[in-house]
Every structure is written in C-alpha cells, then in structure tokens.
Amino acid sequence: MLLTISVNSLYVKKEFQTQHISEAHQTMPSNIINLNIELEARQDHRALTAKQEMTVELRNHYTEKARLRRALEFHKVAYKHRAREYVEIAERIELQEEKLLRVGIK
C-alpha cells in the first residue's frame, strides 16, 4: 500500500510546526516570570528574588541572541547559494543568446 500525501498538506503541516515552535519561543521565557508572580501572590518562600528574575531574563536574552545568530547564518548561506545560482543562470542565458544570434546571422 502506497502512502500518498499532497504537497499542500505537507506545506501546511510544516507551516503549523514552524508556527507552533515560534509560539513556544514566545511563551517559554515568560513561564518562569509568570510562575514567580503566582508564587509571590501566594506569598510563597520560593518566589524569585529580583536578582534571580534579572538572571532569568538575561538567560532568555542570550537564548534569543543565539537563535537570531543561527537564523542570520542560515539566511547568509541561503543568500550565497541563491546568488551563485543567479549568476550561473545569467551566464547560461548570455551563452544561449549568443548562440541564437550566431544561428540567426548564418
């Protein structure tokens, strides 16, 4: 039995996964802060100190910085690859135009 899946459903699935992951990145850094607010509201002894909160926020910023650096590096590589393909195609077009002109002259 062959499993057939349309390209559109794969695209939607990938888009959902990407969206789901990006939403997780948006909510994850605040989970600790939200927990801290809950603990403070209950006046729990486990509530984070101001220094701990700042440390958590700093770690979140480091994580975001690393994620953005990886994204930039990926896009830089992709850009170089597309630029190389563009140059190759432009050269092929030039060669084909020259051949076409030579055939038209004869």
N, CA and C of each residue as an Amber inpcrd file, in Angstrom:
protein
   318
   0.8520000  -1.1800000   0.0000000   0.0000000   0.0000000   0.0000000
   0.8910000   1.2340000   0.0000000   0.6860000   2.1000000  -0.9580000
   1.4820000   3.3190000  -1.0570000   0.8010000   4.4390000  -0.2820000
   1.6140000   5.2270000   0.4080000   1.0950000   6.3780000   1.1400000
   1.2980000   7.6160000   0.2840000   0.2040000   8.2610000  -0.0590000
   0.3110000   9.4660000  -0.8800000  -0.1780000  10.6490000  -0.0780000
   0.6370000  11.7030000  -0.0780000   0.2960000  12.9400000   0.6220000
   0.5240000  14.0740000  -0.3600000  -0.4220000  14.9780000  -0.4150000
  -0.2650000  16.0910000  -1.3470000   0.7890000  17.0540000  -0.8210000
   1.3840000  17.7770000  -1.7570000   2.4040000  18.7550000  -1.3960000
   1.8060000  19.8360000  -0.5130000   0.5670000  20.2290000  -0.7790000
  -0.0720000  21.2740000   0.0220000  -0.2340000  20.8580000   1.4710000
  -0.5940000  19.6060000   1.7120000  -0.7630000  19.1730000   3.1010000
   0.5800000  19.1350000   3.8130000   1.6520000  18.7820000   3.0940000
   2.9790000  18.8020000   3.7090000   3.3730000  20.2320000   4.0440000
   3.0590000  21.1720000   3.1530000   3.3800000  22.5720000   3.3880000
   2.6290000  23.0900000   4.6120000   1.3330000  22.7570000   4.6950000
   0.5260000  23.2030000   5.8240000   1.0640000  22.5990000   7.1110000
   1.4320000  21.3080000   7.0640000   1.9610000  20.6450000   8.2550000
   3.2470000  21.3230000   8.6900000   4.1430000  21.6120000   7.7540000
   5.4130000  22.2590000   8.0740000   5.1690000  23.6610000   8.6220000
   4.2200000  24.3810000   7.9980000   3.9000000  25.7360000   8.4490000
   3.3520000  25.6910000   9.8720000   2.4910000  24.6980000  10.1690000
   1.9450000  24.5660000  11.5130000   3.0520000  24.2820000  12.5100000
   3.9750000  23.3770000  12.1530000   5.0770000  23.0580000  13.0540000
   5.9210000  24.2930000  13.3140000   6.2180000  25.0490000  12.2840000
   7.0150000  26.2580000  12.4370000   6.2820000  27.2640000  13.3100000
   4.9890000  27.4390000  13.0610000   4.1970000  28.3790000  13.8470000
   4.1460000  27.9160000  15.3010000   3.9420000  26.6110000  15.5090000
   3.8570000  26.0640000  16.8530000   5.1700000  26.3000000  17.6000000
   6.2900000  26.0790000  16.9450000   7.5870000  26.2750000  17.5750000
   7.8120000  27.7470000  17.8730000   7.4650000  28.6250000  16.9400000
   7.6720000  30.0550000  17.1840000   6.7890000  30.5430000  18.3240000
   5.5800000  30.0000000  18.4510000   4.7310000  30.3790000  19.5720000
   5.3310000  29.8980000  20.8790000   5.9450000  28.7250000  20.8670000
   6.5820000  28.2130000  22.0760000   7.7300000  29.1190000  22.4880000
   8.4910000  29.6130000  21.5120000   9.5950000  30.5060000  21.8340000
   9.0920000  31.7990000  22.4670000   7.9240000  32.2480000  22.0530000
   7.3870000  33.4830000  22.6030000   6.9070000  33.2960000  24.0340000
   6.3680000  32.1260000  24.3540000   5.7970000  31.9300000  25.6810000
   6.7930000  31.3540000  26.6810000   7.7990000  30.6580000  26.2200000
   8.7160000  29.9940000  27.1470000   9.4500000  30.9570000  28.0830000
  10.0160000  32.0690000  27.6040000  10.7690000  32.9230000  28.5150000
   9.9220000  33.4610000  29.6670000   8.6320000  33.6650000  29.4300000
   7.8020000  34.2640000  30.4670000   7.2730000  33.2360000  31.4580000
   7.4260000  31.9420000  31.1920000   6.8800000  30.9410000  32.1030000
   7.4630000  31.0710000  33.5020000   8.7610000  31.2780000  33.5950000
   9.3880000  31.3900000  34.9070000   8.9170000  32.6620000  35.5980000
   8.8310000  33.7460000  34.8560000   8.3660000  35.0000000  35.4270000
   6.9160000  34.8680000  35.8840000   6.0790000  34.2250000  35.0600000
   4.6750000  34.0230000  35.4410000   4.5780000  33.1530000  36.6870000
   5.3990000  32.1300000  36.7760000   5.4240000  31.2770000  37.9650000
   5.8150000  32.1090000  39.1760000   6.7900000  32.9760000  38.9900000
   7.2260000  33.8230000  40.0850000   6.0870000  34.7200000  40.5680000
   5.3180000  35.2690000  39.6450000   4.1790000  36.1190000  40.0130000
   3.1660000  35.3220000  40.8220000   2.9150000  34.0770000  40.3800000
   1.9820000  33.2150000  41.1130000   2.5010000  32.9350000  42.5200000
   3.7820000  32.6460000  42.6350000   4.3560000  32.3450000  43.9480000
   4.3130000  33.5640000  44.8610000   4.5880000  34.7350000  44.2740000
   4.5140000  35.9560000  45.0700000   3.0900000  36.2150000  45.5330000
   2.1220000  35.9580000  44.6680000   0.7170000  36.1720000  45.0170000
   0.3270000  35.2830000  46.1980000   0.8980000  34.0790000  46.2590000
   0.6180000  33.1740000  47.3710000   1.5540000  33.4350000  48.5460000
   2.4650000  34.3890000  48.3420000   3.4900000  34.7160000  49.3330000
   4.2830000  33.4650000  49.7150000   4.6680000  32.7460000  48.6740000
   5.4410000  31.5230000  48.8320000   6.9010000  31.8770000  49.0710000
   7.5870000  31.1140000  49.8750000   9.0000000  31.3690000  50.1520000
   9.8840000  31.0570000  48.9460000   9.3200000  30.3900000  47.9350000
  10.1100000  30.0290000  46.7570000  10.0810000  31.0940000  45.6670000
   9.4880000  32.2300000  45.9160000   9.4260000  33.2980000  44.9100000
  10.8430000  33.7540000  44.5710000  11.0350000  34.1260000  43.3010000
  12.3610000  34.5560000  42.8540000  12.6990000  35.9400000  43.3880000
  13.9690000  36.1280000  43.6760000  14.4290000  37.4600000  44.0720000
  14.5900000  38.3010000  42.8020000  14.7860000  39.6010000  43.0030000
  14.9630000  40.4910000  41.8490000  16.1850000  40.0730000  41.0320000
  17.2490000  39.6700000  41.7170000  18.4660000  39.2380000  41.0180000
  18.1990000  37.9700000  40.2020000  17.4360000  37.0510000  40.7540000
  17.1130000  35.8190000  40.0290000  16.2550000  36.1260000  38.8100000
  15.3090000  37.0520000  38.9620000  14.4830000  37.4370000  37.8230000
  15.3450000  38.0260000  36.7130000  16.2670000  38.9060000  37.0950000
  17.1560000  39.5130000  36.1030000  18.0200000  38.4570000  35.4370000
  18.4680000  37.4680000  36.2030000  19.2790000  36.3780000  35.6460000
  18.4680000  35.5690000  34.6410000  17.2150000  35.2850000  34.9710000
  16.3390000  34.5430000  34.0550000  16.1440000  35.3370000  32.7670000
  15.8800000  36.6380000  32.8990000  15.6930000  37.4650000  31.7160000
  16.9730000  37.5270000  30.8800000  18.1180000  37.6060000  31.5520000
  19.4010000  37.6290000  30.8430000  19.6100000  36.3310000  30.0670000
  19.3170000  35.2060000  30.7000000  19.4530000  33.9140000  30.0070000
  18.5160000  33.8390000  28.8060000  17.2980000  34.3760000  28.9700000
  16.3570000  34.3980000  27.8480000  16.9040000  35.2510000  26.7060000
  17.5250000  36.3720000  27.0480000  18.1110000  37.2220000  26.0130000
  19.2740000  36.5250000  25.3190000  20.0920000  35.7980000  26.0820000
  21.1870000  35.0260000  25.4740000  20.6370000  33.9850000  24.5100000
  19.5690000  33.3260000  24.9140000  18.9500000  32.3070000  24.0630000
  18.4150000  32.9390000  22.7820000  17.7410000  34.0830000  22.9140000
  17.2010000  34.7800000  21.7470000  18.3270000  35.2450000  20.8260000
  19.4070000  35.7360000  21.4140000  20.5570000  36.1850000  20.6250000
  21.1420000  35.0180000  19.8360000  21.2940000  33.8680000  20.4770000
  21.8340000  32.6890000  19.7950000  20.9020000  32.2410000  18.6670000
  19.5870000  32.2790000  18.9250000  18.6230000  31.8850000  17.8950000
  18.7090000  32.8160000  16.6930000  18.8090000  34.1160000  16.9540000
  18.9050000  35.0810000  15.8630000  20.2210000  34.9390000  15.1020000
  21.3090000  34.6370000  15.8110000  22.5950000  34.4370000  15.1450000
  22.5260000  33.2330000  14.2030000  21.9010000  32.1350000  14.6870000
  21.7530000  30.9500000  13.8220000  20.8980000  31.2690000  12.6020000
  19.8250000  32.0430000  12.8070000  18.9490000  32.4140000  11.6880000
  19.7010000  33.2660000  10.6760000  20.4820000  34.2310000  11.1690000
  21.2610000  35.0690000  10.2630000  22.2580000  34.2410000   9.4650000
  22.9300000  33.3230000  10.1380000  23.9160000  32.4820000   9.4540000
  23.2450000  31.6310000   8.3900000  22.0870000  31.0590000   8.7150000
  21.3580000  30.2430000   7.7440000  20.9650000  31.0820000   6.5310000
  20.4270000  32.2710000   6.7810000  19.9880000  33.1040000   5.6690000
  21.1700000  33.6060000   4.8450000  22.3170000  33.8020000   5.4870000
  23.5020000  34.2230000   4.7520000  23.9440000  33.1170000   3.7890000
  23.9270000  31.8780000   4.2690000  24.3060000  30.7440000   3.4180000
  23.3050000  30.5840000   2.2840000  22.0180000  30.6960000   2.6070000
  20.9850000  30.5700000   1.5780000  21.1200000  31.6850000   0.5420000
  21.4290000  32.8950000   0.9910000  21.5990000  34.0210000   0.0700000
  22.7600000  33.7560000  -0.8810000  23.8870000  33.2740000  -0.3370000
  25.0470000  32.9840000  -1.1830000  24.7050000  31.9210000  -2.2200000
  23.9700000  30.9040000  -1.7890000  23.5880000  29.8280000  -2.7080000
  22.6980000  30.3730000  -3.8280000  21.7190000  31.1970000  -3.4770000
  20.8180000  31.7630000  -4.4940000  21.5640000  32.7150000  -5.4200000
  22.5000000  33.4860000  -4.8680000  23.2820000  34.4090000  -5.6940000
  24.1210000  33.6250000  -6.6980000  24.7090000  32.5150000  -6.2640000
  25.5120000  31.6720000  -7.1530000  24.6320000  31.1020000  -8.2660000
  23.4380000  30.6290000  -7.9070000  22.5150000  30.1000000  -8.9150000
  22.1190000  31.1850000  -9.9060000  21.8830000  32.3950000  -9.4140000
  21.5030000  33.5140000 -10.2690000  22.5980000  33.8030000 -11.2950000
  23.8450000  33.8370000 -10.8310000  24.9680000  34.1030000 -11.7370000
  25.0800000  33.0050000 -12.7880000  24.9390000  31.7480000 -12.3620000
  25.0200000  30.6410000 -13.3120000  23.9320000  30.7410000 -14.3770000
  22.7180000  31.0360000 -13.9530000  21.6160000  31.1360000 -14.9050000
  21.8280000  32.3280000 -15.8400000  22.3030000  33.4500000 -15.3060000
  22.5650000  34.6270000 -16.1380000  23.6230000  34.3030000 -17.1870000
  24.6520000  33.5590000 -16.8080000  25.6900000  33.1640000 -17.7720000
  25.1180000  32.2470000 -18.8420000  24.2710000  31.3000000 -18.4430000
  23.6450000  30.3990000 -19.4210000  22.7790000  31.1780000 -20.4020000
  22.0490000  32.1650000 -19.8910000  21.2020000  32.9790000 -20.7610000
  22.0550000  33.7130000 -21.7880000  23.1650000  34.3000000 -21.3190000
  24.0680000  35.0150000 -22.2350000  24.5900000  34.0950000 -23.3270000
  25.0470000  32.8960000 -22.9360000  25.5770000  31.9450000 -23.9180000
  24.5100000  31.5520000 -24.9320000  23.2980000  31.2880000 -24.4390000
  22.2260000  30.8900000 -25.3440000  21.8380000  32.0350000 -26.2790000
  21.8480000  33.2710000 -25.7820000  21.5330000  34.4160000 -26.6420000
  22.5930000  34.5810000 -27.7310000  23.8730000  34.3910000 -27.3510000
  24.9470000  34.4840000 -28.3430000  24.8050000  33.4010000 -29.4040000
  24.5060000  32.1780000 -28.9790000  24.3160000  31.0850000 -29.9280000
  23.1440000  31.3830000 -30.8560000  22.0730000  31.9170000 -30.2880000
  20.8920000  32.2280000 -31.0810000  21.2050000  33.3220000 -32.1170000
  21.9890000  34.3210000 -31.6990000  22.3720000  35.3880000 -32.6480000
  23.2490000  34.8280000 -33.7530000  24.2030000  33.9540000 -33.3980000
  25.0660000  33.3550000 -34.4130000  24.2710000  32.5160000 -35.4050000
  23.2990000  31.7930000 -34.9400000  22.4630000  30.9720000 -35.8300000
  21.6010000  31.8920000 -36.6890000  21.1420000  32.9850000 -36.1740000
  20.2930000  33.9160000 -36.9270000  21.0690000  34.6170000 -37.9990000
  22.3700000  34.8700000 -37.7830000  23.2040000  35.5850000 -38.7720000
  23.5190000  34.6830000 -39.9540000  23.7550000  33.4230000 -39.7440000
  24.1430000  32.4990000 -40.8160000  23.0420000  32.2000000 -41.7470000
